[in-house]
């Protein structure tokens, strides 16, 4: 009798673990698919598609839409987006390496990797945060522009995407070019 109970318990446990593992694998596959749709929408610069995908991510939405327009106006071109991975059953990570006008304005031969941390619940994006491996020179130039040419970046931090983001990055690009020119002149 005990053997049957033990056997039944072990069989039940095995089925439960298998079902749980399959559900977890399905969730991860779905999360990766949704994350890939997010990256597609972001870098196609289609605001409506991106806005639909982040409609459940209220706290992230305005920042992501601003950043999308910034990326569009700075001519971000995807170089590599193949190293994405599942962090856990609710978070996927998408590092995307891009070539952009900002590094060109600084005369730096470097492709930035922006990493999107996408949190999902019930097949919906509920949060997106970003990080980047920008070089120190980028931050020095940004500080220089904010200090020496604040008139160029008045629009930064205003609004949700749209013209404010574009004006902001175009002002930053002009400031970065001036920063780079000043550095060249200082060397002579």
N, C-alpha and C positions, 0 to 999 in steps of 0.2 A: 504494500500500500504506500509506504513512504517513497519508494522508488518512483511510482506514478506521479505523486505530488511533486517530487523534485524534478522529474522530467517535464511535467506540465509547467512548472515555474521557469525552468531554463528555456523551454520553448517560447513561452510568453515573453520573457526578457529579450531573447534573441529577436523576435518579431518586433518588439517595441523599439529596440535599438536600431534595427534595420529601417523601420518606418521613419524614425526620427532622423537618421542619417540621410535618407532619401529626401525628406522634406527640407533639411538643411541644405543639401546640395542643390535642390530646386530653387530655394530662396537665393542662394548665392548666384546661380546662373541668371535668374530673373534680375537681381540687383546689378549684375555686370551688364546685362542688356540695357537696362534703364540708364545706367551710368554712361554707356556708349552713346545712347540717344542724346543724353545731356551734352556730351562732348561734341557730337555732330551738330547739334543746334547752336552751341556756343560758337564754334568756329565756322559755321555757315553764315554767322552774323544775322541770323533770322530771329529778331527780337520776339516775335509772336510765338514761335515754336519754343524758344527758351522760357518765355514767361509762362506758357502752359505747363511745361515740365516742372517749374519751381513754384507753381501756384500754391502748393501746400507748405512751402518754405518761407513763410511770411517774413521772418527776421533776416533771411539771406537774400530775398528777392531784389531789393533795390540795389544792394552792393554788387550782386552778380550782373544785373542788367547794366549798371554803370560800367563795370569792368568789361563787359562784352563790347560796349560801344568804344571804350578806351582802346581795346585790342583791335577793333576794326579800324579805327582812325590811325593807329600806330602801325597798321599793315602787318599784323601778326600772321605769319605763314607757318603752318605746322610742319615740323621737320620729323618728329617721331612721337607717336602716341601708343606704342605697343607694349609698354611696361606696366600696365594697370594690374591691380591685384585686389583680392578680397581681404580686408583686414579682419572682419568678423561677420556674423550673420546680418548685420545691419549697416556696415560701412564698407564702401569701395573707394579705392585710391587710384586716381588717374594722373600720373605725371605726363605732361605734354611739353615737349621741347619745341620752341618756336624761334624763328628769326624775326626780328622786329626793327623798326626805324629808330627806336631809342638807343640801341647799342650802336647802330650806324652813326647816329648823331654824336655819340661819344667817341667815335673812331675806335671801337673795341670789336675785335673779332671773337664774339662769344654769343652762343645761342642759349637763351634763358629757358629753364624748365620751370613751368608753373605747375603746381600740384593741386588738384581738386580733391578735397575730402568730402565725399557725398554720403550723407546719412539717409537711410531709407526705412520706412515703416509701411507695411501693407502695400508694397509696390508703389509707393509714392515718395518722392524726394521731400524730406522735411528740413534738411539743412545742407548748405554747401559752404565750406570754408576753403580758402586758398592759401598757399604758401609759395615761396619762390626762392630760387637760388641766385638772385641778383647779386652782382659783384659789388664790392665796396665803392667803386668809382661811381656807380649808379646813385648810391645814397649821397655821396659827396656832391655830385652834380645837382641832385634834387634839392639838397640843402642850399647850395649856392643860388639856384634859381629862386627859391623861396625868400632868401635873404636879399639878393641883389636885383632880381627882376620879378617882384611879386605881382606887378601889373600883367605879366604874361599868364599867371595862373589864378586869376581872380575867380574863374568859373569852377575851379576844382572844389569838390565837395558839395556842389549845388545840384539839386534835382536828381532824377532817376534816369540814368542813361541819356540818350538823346544828345542834343547839341552841347549841353554842359560838359559831358564826358569828352566829346570830340574837341571842343574848345580847350579843355584842360590839357589833354595830351598834345594837341598842336602847339599850345603855349609852352608846354614842357619841352617839346622837341626844339622849338626855337631857342629856348633858354639853354638846353643841352648843347646846341651848336655854338652859342655864344661862350659858354663855359669852356668848351673844347678849344675854341679860337683863342680865348684868354690864356689858357694853359700853353698853347703853342707860342704865343707872343712872349710869355714870361720866360720861356726857354731861350729866346734869342736875345 
